[in-house]
Amino acid sequence: MFLLDLLNQLRTLLYYLTAICVPLVHLLFAVAVWRDARRWVRRGGRTVLVAGWIWALATLPFGLLTVALYWVLHHSTLRAPTATEVCRAPTPPTSIRRAGPGTVGAEPTPKT
């Protein structure tokens, strides 16, 4: 009997911990999505599909599913780059190489 009572108490404790932790995690995710969407707009981007506050509001009931969808649409390499990102793309660095012997434009090496 003692073991069954202990197991029942543990199950109840886990139930209450889950009931407290899951909404808290959803709330933290919602705040993070809202802040990221706000920063995204301030940098000149636009949120995809809906406004940032709607993404945050959708995160409250749906949690990680909404966060994953938000990340795929806004931060992953699966999304197409916007026009401002294409214009802001850094140019690749150009390297200046010295022409070595045997290459086009190289000065002949003196023979001794």
OpenMM code with the backbone's topology and positions (N, CA, C; nanometers):
from openmm import Vec3, app, unit

residues = "MET PHE LEU LEU ASP LEU LEU ASN GLN LEU ARG THR LEU LEU TYR TYR LEU THR ALA ILE CYS VAL PRO LEU VAL HIS LEU LEU PHE ALA VAL ALA VAL TRP ARG ASP ALA ARG ARG TRP VAL ARG ARG GLY GLY ARG THR VAL LEU VAL ALA GLY TRP ILE TRP ALA LEU ALA THR LEU PRO PHE GLY LEU LEU THR VAL ALA LEU TYR TRP VAL LEU HIS HIS SER THR LEU ARG ALA PRO THR ALA THR GLU VAL CYS ARG ALA PRO THR PRO PRO THR SER ILE ARG ARG ALA GLY PRO GLY THR VAL GLY ALA GLU PRO THR PRO LYS THR".split()
positions = [
    Vec3(0.0809, -0.1193, 0.0000),
    Vec3(0.0000, 0.0000, 0.0000),
    Vec3(0.0857, 0.1262, 0.0000),
    Vec3(0.1935, 0.1209, 0.0761),
    Vec3(0.2793, 0.2380, 0.0851),
    Vec3(0.3338, 0.2760, -0.0522),
    Vec3(0.3731, 0.1762, -0.1284),
    Vec3(0.4295, 0.2018, -0.2610),
    Vec3(0.3252, 0.2614, -0.3546),
    Vec3(0.2023, 0.2144, -0.3473),
    Vec3(0.0961, 0.2691, -0.4317),
    Vec3(0.0627, 0.4136, -0.3929),
    Vec3(0.0632, 0.4416, -0.2633),
    Vec3(0.0397, 0.5791, -0.2191),
    Vec3(0.1506, 0.6728, -0.2656),
    Vec3(0.2744, 0.6258, -0.2572),
    Vec3(0.3881, 0.7060, -0.3018),
    Vec3(0.3806, 0.7312, -0.4527),
    Vec3(0.3448, 0.6294, -0.5275),
    Vec3(0.3303, 0.6440, -0.6719),
    Vec3(0.2176, 0.7409, -0.7070),
    Vec3(0.1096, 0.7353, -0.6344),
    Vec3(-0.0026, 0.8257, -0.6568),
    Vec3(0.0364, 0.9705, -0.6248),
    Vec3(0.1122, 0.9906, -0.5185),
    Vec3(0.1581, 1.1248, -0.4836),
    Vec3(0.2558, 1.1792, -0.5884),
    Vec3(0.3414, 1.0930, -0.6372),
    Vec3(0.4360, 1.1332, -0.7412),
    Vec3(0.3625, 1.1722, -0.8691),
    Vec3(0.2611, 1.0966, -0.9048),
    Vec3(0.1815, 1.1269, -1.0232),
    Vec3(0.1104, 1.2609, -1.0077),
    Vec3(0.0579, 1.2868, -0.8889),
    Vec3(-0.0082, 1.4147, -0.8634),
    Vec3(0.0914, 1.5298, -0.8695),
    Vec3(0.2097, 1.5106, -0.8145),
    Vec3(0.3129, 1.6138, -0.8188),
    Vec3(0.3528, 1.6438, -0.9630),
    Vec3(0.3719, 1.5410, -1.0423),
    Vec3(0.4073, 1.5610, -1.1834),
    Vec3(0.2952, 1.6321, -1.2594),
    Vec3(0.1728, 1.6018, -1.2246),
    Vec3(0.0583, 1.6687, -1.2870),
    Vec3(0.0623, 1.8186, -1.2578),
    Vec3(0.0849, 1.8551, -1.1320),
    Vec3(0.0875, 1.9960, -1.0954),
    Vec3(0.2087, 2.0672, -1.1545),
    Vec3(0.3235, 1.9997, -1.1565),
    Vec3(0.4420, 2.0605, -1.2183),
    Vec3(0.4197, 2.0858, -1.3672),
    Vec3(0.3569, 1.9917, -1.4344),
    Vec3(0.3267, 2.0088, -1.5755),
    Vec3(0.2267, 2.1215, -1.5957),
    Vec3(0.1276, 2.1283, -1.5096),
    Vec3(0.0259, 2.2329, -1.5221),
    Vec3(0.0845, 2.3711, -1.4998),
    Vec3(0.1937, 2.3806, -1.4271),
    Vec3(0.2582, 2.5093, -1.4034),
    Vec3(0.3640, 2.5377, -1.5100),
    Vec3(0.4450, 2.4384, -1.5443),
    Vec3(0.5590, 2.4603, -1.6325),
    Vec3(0.5201, 2.4806, -1.7789),
    Vec3(0.4247, 2.4076, -1.8298),
    Vec3(0.3889, 2.4187, -1.9712),
    Vec3(0.3358, 2.5580, -2.0052),
    Vec3(0.2419, 2.6138, -1.9303),
    Vec3(0.2000, 2.7513, -1.9630),
    Vec3(0.3130, 2.8532, -1.9477),
    Vec3(0.4005, 2.8314, -1.8501),
    Vec3(0.5130, 2.9221, -1.8327),
    Vec3(0.6075, 2.9173, -1.9530),
    Vec3(0.6364, 2.7978, -2.0020),
    Vec3(0.7225, 2.7840, -2.1199),
    Vec3(0.6549, 2.8462, -2.2418),
    Vec3(0.5257, 2.8266, -2.2584),
    Vec3(0.4537, 2.8869, -2.3699),
    Vec3(0.4582, 3.0394, -2.3620),
    Vec3(0.4455, 3.0919, -2.2418),
    Vec3(0.4524, 3.2365, -2.2236),
    Vec3(0.5914, 3.2896, -2.2586),
    Vec3(0.6954, 3.2191, -2.2158),
    Vec3(0.8316, 3.2606, -2.2495),
    Vec3(0.8564, 3.2539, -2.4000),
    Vec3(0.8077, 3.1494, -2.4646),
    Vec3(0.8192, 3.1403, -2.6104),
    Vec3(0.7456, 3.2551, -2.6783),
    Vec3(0.6269, 3.2888, -2.6298),
    Vec3(0.5476, 3.3972, -2.6899),
    Vec3(0.6211, 3.5305, -2.6782),
    Vec3(0.6807, 3.5563, -2.5636),
    Vec3(0.7567, 3.6798, -2.5453),
    Vec3(0.8771, 3.6821, -2.6396),
    Vec3(0.9457, 3.5692, -2.6528),
    Vec3(1.0618, 3.5629, -2.7416),
    Vec3(1.0219, 3.5852, -2.8878),
    Vec3(0.9123, 3.5265, -2.9305),
    Vec3(0.8653, 3.5452, -3.0683),
    Vec3(0.8254, 3.6903, -3.0903),
    Vec3(0.7565, 3.7491, -2.9944),
    Vec3(0.7143, 3.8885, -3.0073),
    Vec3(0.8352, 3.9823, -3.0179),
    Vec3(0.9359, 3.9610, -2.9331),
    Vec3(1.0555, 4.0449, -2.9365),
    Vec3(1.1319, 4.0265, -3.0668),
    Vec3(1.1410, 3.9032, -3.1141),
    Vec3(1.2120, 3.8786, -3.2391),
    Vec3(1.1379, 3.9406, -3.3569),
    Vec3(1.0065, 3.9306, -3.3588),
    Vec3(0.9285, 3.9905, -3.4672),
    Vec3(0.9421, 4.1424, -3.4654),
    Vec3(0.9427, 4.1993, -3.3489),
    Vec3(0.9597, 4.3447, -3.3370),
    Vec3(1.0972, 4.3874, -3.3873),
    Vec3(1.2002, 4.3110, -3.3507),
    Vec3(1.3358, 4.3410, -3.3982),
    Vec3(1.3454, 4.3215, -3.5489),
    Vec3(1.2769, 4.2201, -3.6002),
    Vec3(1.2747, 4.1910, -3.7437),
    Vec3(1.2182, 4.3100, -3.8211),
    Vec3(1.1095, 4.3674, -3.7705),
    Vec3(1.0462, 4.4821, -3.8375),
    Vec3(1.1340, 4.6058, -3.8263),
    Vec3(1.1981, 4.6261, -3.7127),
    Vec3(1.2860, 4.7420, -3.6951),
    Vec3(1.4054, 4.7385, -3.7893),
    Vec3(1.4510, 4.6197, -3.8271),
    Vec3(1.5630, 4.6083, -3.9200),
    Vec3(1.5198, 4.6237, -4.0646),
    Vec3(1.3914, 4.6498, -4.0865),
    Vec3(1.3440, 4.6730, -4.2222),
    Vec3(1.2773, 4.5537, -4.2858),
    Vec3(1.2606, 4.4454, -4.2140),
    Vec3(1.1947, 4.3274, -4.2687),
    Vec3(1.0451, 4.3321, -4.2426),
    Vec3(0.9779, 4.2311, -4.2905),
    Vec3(0.8338, 4.2167, -4.2654),
    Vec3(0.8096, 4.0752, -4.2165),
    Vec3(0.7176, 4.0624, -4.1230),
    Vec3(0.6840, 3.9278, -4.0781),
    Vec3(0.5997, 3.8596, -4.1855),
    Vec3(0.6111, 3.7298, -4.1917),
    Vec3(0.5433, 3.6514, -4.2942),
    Vec3(0.4037, 3.6138, -4.2449),
    Vec3(0.3071, 3.6205, -4.3303),
    Vec3(0.1677, 3.5824, -4.3097),
    Vec3(0.0891, 3.6785, -4.2204),
    Vec3(0.1323, 3.7003, -4.0977),
    Vec3(0.0574, 3.7848, -4.0047),
    Vec3(0.1549, 3.8741, -3.9282),
    Vec3(0.1003, 3.9655, -3.8500),
    Vec3(0.1829, 4.0561, -3.7698),
    Vec3(0.2525, 3.9803, -3.6566),
    Vec3(0.3555, 4.0426, -3.6030),
    Vec3(0.4339, 3.9791, -3.4968),
    Vec3(0.3540, 3.9503, -3.3715),
    Vec3(0.2630, 4.0396, -3.3344),
    Vec3(0.1850, 4.0155, -3.2128),
    Vec3(0.0903, 3.8974, -3.2311),
    Vec3(0.0477, 3.8718, -3.3561),
    Vec3(-0.0382, 3.7550, -3.3805),
    Vec3(0.0442, 3.6269, -3.3699),
    Vec3(0.1693, 3.6318, -3.4175),
    Vec3(0.2574, 3.5157, -3.3986),
    Vec3(0.2741, 3.4863, -3.2491),
    Vec3(0.2950, 3.5908, -3.1703),
    Vec3(0.3114, 3.5721, -3.0259),
    Vec3(0.1832, 3.5196, -2.9622),
    Vec3(0.0704, 3.5719, -3.0049),
    Vec3(-0.0576, 3.5252, -2.9518),
    Vec3(-0.0829, 3.3788, -2.9890),
    Vec3(-0.0453, 3.3399, -3.1104),
    Vec3(-0.0623, 3.2003, -3.1524),
    Vec3(0.0323, 3.1071, -3.0773),
    Vec3(0.1438, 3.1605, -3.0292),
    Vec3(0.2391, 3.0781, -2.9540),
    Vec3(0.1832, 3.0375, -2.8182),
    Vec3(0.0966, 3.1188, -2.7617),
    Vec3(0.0429, 3.0855, -2.6287),
    Vec3(-0.0295, 2.9511, -2.6270),
    Vec3(-0.1245, 2.9234, -2.7161),
    Vec3(-0.1900, 2.7922, -2.7082),
    Vec3(-0.1123, 2.6802, -2.7783),
    Vec3(-0.0377, 2.7139, -2.8837),
    Vec3(0.0232, 2.6082, -2.9647),
    Vec3(0.1712, 2.5853, -2.9370),
    Vec3(0.2353, 2.6740, -2.8647),
    Vec3(0.3709, 2.6543, -2.8160),
    Vec3(0.4774, 2.6295, -2.9205),
    Vec3(0.5468, 2.5192, -2.9033),
    Vec3(0.6635, 2.4888, -2.9842),
    Vec3(0.6305, 2.4726, -3.1317),
    Vec3(0.5121, 2.4277, -3.1635),
    Vec3(0.4715, 2.4148, -3.3036),
    Vec3(0.4735, 2.5518, -3.3723),
    Vec3(0.4199, 2.6530, -3.3080),
    Vec3(0.4192, 2.7882, -3.3642),
    Vec3(0.5596, 2.8450, -3.3709),
    Vec3(0.6402, 2.8214, -3.2686),
    Vec3(0.7778, 2.8705, -3.2681),
    Vec3(0.8558, 2.8086, -3.3832),
    Vec3(0.8379, 2.6798, -3.4054),
    Vec3(0.9086, 2.6132, -3.5154),
    Vec3(0.8646, 2.6686, -3.6509),
    Vec3(0.7364, 2.6897, -3.6680),
    Vec3(0.6865, 2.7462, -3.7933),
    Vec3(0.7379, 2.8891, -3.8127),
    Vec3(0.7379, 2.9681, -3.7071),
    Vec3(0.7910, 3.1051, -3.7143),
    Vec3(0.9380, 3.1027, -3.7548),
    Vec3(1.0149, 3.0140, -3.6945),
    Vec3(1.1578, 3.0071, -3.7239),
    Vec3(1.1812, 2.9671, -3.8700),
    Vec3(1.1063, 2.8681, -3.9182),
    Vec3(1.1227, 2.8241, -4.0572),
    Vec3(1.0902, 2.9384, -4.1537),
    Vec3(0.9846, 3.0120, -4.1252),
    Vec3(0.9429, 3.1185, -4.2164),
    Vec3(1.0302, 3.2436, -4.2077),
    Vec3(1.0972, 3.2649, -4.0952),
    Vec3(1.1718, 3.3895, -4.0790),
    Vec3(1.3230, 3.3727, -4.0712),
    Vec3(1.3744, 3.2614, -4.0247),
    Vec3(1.5177, 3.2514, -3.9989),
    Vec3(1.5890, 3.1373, -4.0692),
    Vec3(1.5192, 3.0412, -4.1219),
    Vec3(1.5882, 2.9276, -4.1815),
    Vec3(1.6311, 2.9608, -4.3240),
    Vec3(1.7154, 2.8772, -4.3787),
    Vec3(1.7595, 2.8968, -4.5165),
    Vec3(1.6555, 2.8469, -4.6154),
    Vec3(1.5452, 2.7939, -4.5671),
    Vec3(1.4396, 2.7474, -4.6568),
    Vec3(1.3585, 2.8628, -4.7145),
    Vec3(1.3583, 2.9761, -4.6459),
    Vec3(1.2792, 3.0877, -4.6969),
    Vec3(1.3591, 3.1633, -4.8018),
    Vec3(1.2871, 3.2267, -4.8921),
    Vec3(1.3507, 3.3046, -4.9973),
    Vec3(1.3989, 3.4377, -4.9395),
    Vec3(1.5138, 3.4856, -4.9840),
    Vec3(1.5605, 3.6142, -4.9340),
    Vec3(1.4733, 3.7276, -4.9857),
    Vec3(1.4562, 3.8297, -4.9027),
    Vec3(1.3774, 3.9456, -4.9433),
    Vec3(1.4633, 4.0383, -5.0290),
    Vec3(1.3989, 4.1353, -5.0908),
    Vec3(1.4715, 4.2274, -5.1781),
    Vec3(1.5754, 4.3072, -5.1004),
    Vec3(1.5446, 4.3465, -4.9768),
    Vec3(1.6415, 4.4226, -4.8985),
    Vec3(1.7608, 4.3367, -4.8605),
    Vec3(1.7387, 4.2077, -4.8376),
    Vec3(1.8512, 4.1201, -4.8057),
    Vec3(1.9400, 4.0985, -4.9268),
    Vec3(1.8796, 4.0914, -5.0439),
    Vec3(1.9596, 4.0745, -5.1654),
    Vec3(2.0435, 4.1987, -5.1891),
    Vec3(1.9846, 4.3167, -5.1671),
    Vec3(2.0578, 4.4420, -5.1873),
    Vec3(2.1665, 4.4607, -5.0832),
    Vec3(2.1433, 4.4115, -4.9628),
    Vec3(2.2404, 4.4280, -4.8547),
    Vec3(2.3441, 4.3172, -4.8502),
    Vec3(2.3357, 4.2232, -4.9413),
    Vec3(2.4273, 4.1096, -4.9372),
    Vec3(2.5713, 4.1592, -4.9506),
    Vec3(2.6579, 4.1126, -4.8634),
    Vec3(2.7967, 4.1589, -4.8715),
    Vec3(2.8640, 4.1047, -4.9965),
    Vec3(2.9490, 4.1862, -5.0533),
    Vec3(3.0236, 4.1411, -5.1701),
    Vec3(3.1372, 4.0530, -5.1228),
    Vec3(3.1669, 3.9502, -5.1978),
    Vec3(3.2760, 3.8623, -5.1550),
    Vec3(3.4084, 3.9368, -5.1618),
    Vec3(3.4963, 3.9074, -5.0692),
    Vec3(3.6240, 3.9786, -5.0684),
    Vec3(3.7065, 3.9414, -5.1912),
    Vec3(3.7718, 4.0409, -5.2444),
    Vec3(3.8595, 4.0151, -5.3584),
    Vec3(4.0005, 4.0026, -5.3051),
    Vec3(4.0685, 3.9066, -5.3546),
    Vec3(4.2061, 3.8883, -5.3099),
    Vec3(4.2987, 3.9278, -5.4244),
    Vec3(4.4017, 3.9967, -5.3896),
    Vec3(4.5012, 4.0378, -5.4879),
    Vec3(4.6162, 3.9395, -5.4767),
    Vec3(4.6379, 3.8724, -5.5855),
    Vec3(4.7466, 3.7745, -5.5857),
    Vec3(4.8593, 3.8247, -5.6727),
    Vec3(4.9735, 3.7924, -5.6314),
    Vec3(5.0875, 3.8226, -5.7158),
    Vec3(5.0995, 3.7137, -5.8196),
    Vec3(5.1309, 3.7570, -5.9349),
    Vec3(5.1488, 3.6594, -6.0419),
    Vec3(5.2801, 3.5862, -6.0191),
    Vec3(5.2724, 3.4590, -6.0173),
    Vec3(5.3908, 3.3782, -5.9978),
    Vec3(5.4519, 3.3400, -6.1318),
    Vec3(5.5647, 3.2750, -6.1291),
    Vec3(5.6269, 3.2339, -6.2543),
    Vec3(5.5360, 3.1381, -6.3309),
    Vec3(5.5259, 3.1585, -6.4589),
    Vec3(5.4469, 3.0699, -6.5431),
    Vec3(5.3017, 3.1105, -6.5538),
    Vec3(5.2589, 3.2188, -6.4877),
    Vec3(5.1212, 3.2624, -6.4992),
    Vec3(5.1128, 3.3798, -6.5951),
    Vec3(4.9968, 3.4040, -6.6443),
    Vec3(4.9766, 3.5130, -6.7386),
    Vec3(5.0020, 3.6443, -6.6682),
    Vec3(5.0800, 3.7313, -6.7295),
    Vec3(5.1079, 3.8615, -6.6724),
    Vec3(5.2262, 3.8616, -6.5788),
    Vec3(5.2894, 3.7499, -6.5626),
    Vec3(5.4046, 3.7449, -6.4729),
    Vec3(5.5288, 3.7945, -6.5461),
    Vec3(5.6103, 3.8645, -6.4709),
    Vec3(5.7345, 3.9096, -6.5290),
    Vec3(5.8320, 3.7919, -6.5323),
    Vec3(5.9104, 3.7883, -6.6345),
    Vec3(6.0073, 3.6767, -6.6406),
    Vec3(6.1078, 3.6885, -6.5270),
    Vec3(6.1420, 3.5767, -6.4715),
    Vec3(6.2407, 3.5762, -6.3630),
    Vec3(6.3799, 3.5865, -6.4251),
    Vec3(6.4629, 3.6655, -6.3633),
    Vec3(6.5981, 3.6780, -6.4185),
    Vec3(6.6732, 3.5467, -6.4033),
    Vec3(6.7483, 3.5116, -6.5098),
    Vec3(6.8279, 3.3889, -6.5065),
    Vec3(6.9688, 3.4257, -6.4691),
    Vec3(7.0245, 3.3503, -6.3797),
    Vec3(7.1628, 3.3797, -6.3385),
    Vec3(7.2536, 3.2673, -6.3766),
] * unit.nanometer
topology = app.Topology()
chain = topology.addChain("A")
for resn in residues:
    res = topology.addResidue(resn, chain)
    for name in ("N", "CA", "C"):
        topology.addAtom(name, app.Element.getBySymbol(name[0]), res)
